């Protein structure tokens, strides 16, 4: 049995939560993005593309709000797998996700308001 991982504070935790298979990391990424987008508005959904030419290499995520899709956000599999145990990386991704959700919501409101005219 291996001993604990040594390194900077939190290294053991990062080693426990980092890594994983392509489908495990995809599931984690979808859950993470969905949770943080829904903190902006519970009507947000996330579409995650992990098939065809992306399979095993990358993911494409799109936020969806009231049937409007945001731009694709690209993620490399290895980057997500290696960093999903890092509090700093996750915190930055959470802020990036919430900012993208707010932008899509504002853009959606503009089209909804224009339709009312």
N, C-alpha and C positions, 0 to 999 in steps of 0.2 A: 504494500500500500504506500502511495506517495505521501510525503509530508505536505504541510501547508505551503502555498505559494508565498514567496517572500518578495518584498519590493516596497514601493511607496504605500502610504496609507490607503487602504481599500483595494490593494492588488489582489488579495484573496477573493474578495467579492467579485471583482471584475473577471477573474479566471473562472469562477463558477458560472456566471451568466453569459460570458462571451462564447463564441463558437456556435456549433450546431450544424445540422444538415440544411440543405437548401430549402426544403419545405418547412422545417422548424423555424428558420430565420424569416421566411415569408410570412408565416402565421404571426410571429412576434411583431414584425414590422407593420402588418395590417392592423393588429390590435393596438399597437402604440400610436400609429397615425390616427386611427379612429377615435381613440380615447381623447387625444389632445384636440382634434378638430371639434369633437362634440362638446368640449369645454367652452368653445366659442358659441356654438348653437347646437342643440341636440338633433337637429335635422340633417346635419352633415353625415355623409357616407364616404367611404374610400373604395376606389376601384384599384386593385393591384394586378398588374400584368406581370406574370412570371412564366409565360409559356413561349413556345417557338424559339426564336433566336436568343431570347433572354434566359431561357432555362439553364440553370446551373451557374449563370454568370452575373445576372443583374435583375433589377426589378424596376418597373415603371409604375408610379403611383399617381392617381388623380383624385382630387377632392371633388365631391359632388354635392351641390346645394340646390334644392328645389329644381332638380333636373338640369341644372347648369353644371358643366364640367370645367374645372380649372386646368391649367397646363400640366403636362406630365412632369413629374419630378423623378429624376433618375437616381438610382442607388446601385452601387456595386455590391454584389453579394458578400465578398470578402470584407469590405469596409464595414458593412452592417454587422456581420458575424463577429468581427474582431472588436467592435466598439460598443455593442449593445450592453455590455457590462460596465461601461464608463459613464459615471454620473455627469461629467462635463459634456461628453458627446451627446448623451440623451437629453440633457437640459437644452443644449443648442438646437437639437432636432425638434424638441417640443416647442420652442419659441418660433422656429422656422415654420412649423406646421400651423401654429395658431396665427401667425402673420399671414400665411397663404390663405387660411380660412377667412380671416377678416377681409382680405382683398377680394376674394371671390364673393363674399356676402355683399360687400359694397358694390361690386360690379353688377351683381344680380339685382340688387335694389334699384340700380339705375335703369335696367331693362324693364323691371316690373313697373317702376314709376312711369317710364316712357309709354308703356302699353296702356296705362290708365288715361293718358291724354287724348 
